[in-house]
Amino acid sequence: EKAESAVKEADIAKAAWSCRVCLNNEVNMTIVPCGHVLCNRCSSSVSRCPFCRTQVSKMMKIFRP
């Protein structure tokens, strides 16, 4: 039971770092000014945030702890 719980927690943590656009890559870019996150591949093709439609002023690389 504890092992199942640990596996479930690991899956949830991994999903938290997955790109919500392509669902494949890990997020590593944040949109300025809104702060939403995407993977590098998806971030290269947007001029507006796909989540809140805010105009992108720049992209910043982020690093996972």
N, C-alpha and C positions, 0 to 999 in steps of 0.2 A: 504494500500500500504506500509506504514512504517512497519507494522507487518510482512508482507511477506518478506520485505527486511531484517528485523532482524532475521527471521527464516533462510533465505538463508545464512546470514553471520554466524550464529551459526553452520549450517551444514558444511560450508567450514572450520571453525575453528576446528570442531570435526574431519573432514577428515584429516586435517593436522597432527593430533596426532595418526592416525590409522596406524598400521603396514602395509607396502606396500607388504609384503610377504603373510600373511594370511588374511589380510583385516578385521580381527575380533578384535584383541586386541589393546590396546593402547601401543605405543612405550615407552620403559623404559630402553633400553640398547643402547649404542653407540659402534661402532666398532673402535678399535684403529689399525691402524693409519688413516684410511680414514674418519671417522666421520659419516658415514651413520648410521641410526637408525633402530632398530627392536624391537619387543616385546621380552620378556624373553624366551618364548617358542620357537620362531623361532631362536633366537640367540644361543640357546643351541645346535643346530644341524648344524651349519655352520663352515667351516674352512677357507672359502673364502667369501668375501663380495658378496652377490647376485646381487649387483648393478654394482660394478666396478671390481669385481674379485680380489681385493687386498687380500693378505694373512692376516688373522686375527692374530695379536700378542696378543691381549687381548680384553675383553669386559669390559665396564665400565657402571655402573648403572647411569642413569640420572633421574633428578627430574623435574617435570613440574612446571612452575612458578604459 
